[in-house]
Amino acid sequence: MQLDVAMVFMDNVAAGTSVTSDVLDLGKNGSLVHQIYVSVKLTEGVTAGAVESVKVQTATDSNFTTPIDEMTVNIKPDKTKQKRPCALANFYCPLEPSARYVRLVVAGSTAESAAKEAIAGGKLFAVISQDVQIPI
């Protein structure tokens, strides 16, 4: 499968307690017909803590003046698994009909969170697609 570079949110972006992706423009009618398929991975493992959630946000303007939280996917803060590259989340997300711009907010652990350790290290890769086919 070839990736459309215009659909890549993050490419080897350092993980952290809150990381906001690039903004993708789905076009004037981008979210009217299809839901999107989101794939988030660690391309380099964390050295401490874990990635805990991925939030999909949309807006009608590229500055995200009034972001709309479409959905949040919680990730089990598995510090052992996340020490090496791995898939964190793969999911479909329906969007508001008025959504033209979309971004992700990826949250990592803090000392007060479930992982009881602040995230350190790690690189994130995230992409969307509107044409994913899943075999039955």
HUMOGI-V540475 format. One record per backbone hydrogen bond with DSSP energy under -1.0 kcal/mol. CO is the residue of the C=O (numbers start at 1). NH is the residue of the N-H. E is the energy in kcal/mol with one decimal. If there is no record, write none. Layout:
BEGIN
co = <CO,CO>
nh = <NH,NH>
e = <E,E>
END
This chain:
BEGIN
co = <4,5,7,9,10,13,19,24,27,29,36,37,38,39,40,40,41,42,44,48,50,52,53,54,55,56,56,57,58,59,59,61,68,71,73,76,77,78,80,81,82,86,89,91,93,96,100,101,102,103,104,105,106,107,107,109,110,113,120,120,122,123,123,124,125,126,126,127,129>
nh = <7,8,128,22,126,124,106,102,30,32,93,129,91,127,88,89,125,86,123,120,109,75,107,73,105,70,71,103,68,100,101,64,58,56,54,78,79,82,83,84,46,42,40,38,36,99,26,59,24,57,21,55,19,52,53,119,113,116,47,48,15,43,44,13,41,9,10,39,37>
e = <-2.7,-1.4,-2.3,-1.8,-2.0,-3.2,-3.0,-2.3,-1.7,-1.3,-2.8,-1.6,-2.3,-2.1,-2.6,-1.8,-2.4,-1.3,-1.8,-2.2,-2.7,-3.8,-2.2,-3.0,-2.2,-2.6,-1.1,-2.4,-3.0,-1.4,-2.2,-1.6,-2.2,-2.9,-2.2,-2.9,-1.2,-2.2,-1.2,-1.3,-2.9,-3.2,-3.0,-3.4,-2.2,-2.0,-3.5,-1.7,-3.0,-2.7,-2.8,-2.4,-2.6,-3.0,-1.6,-2.5,-1.5,-1.6,-2.5,-1.5,-2.2,-2.2,-1.1,-2.1,-3.0,-2.0,-1.6,-2.4,-2.7>
END
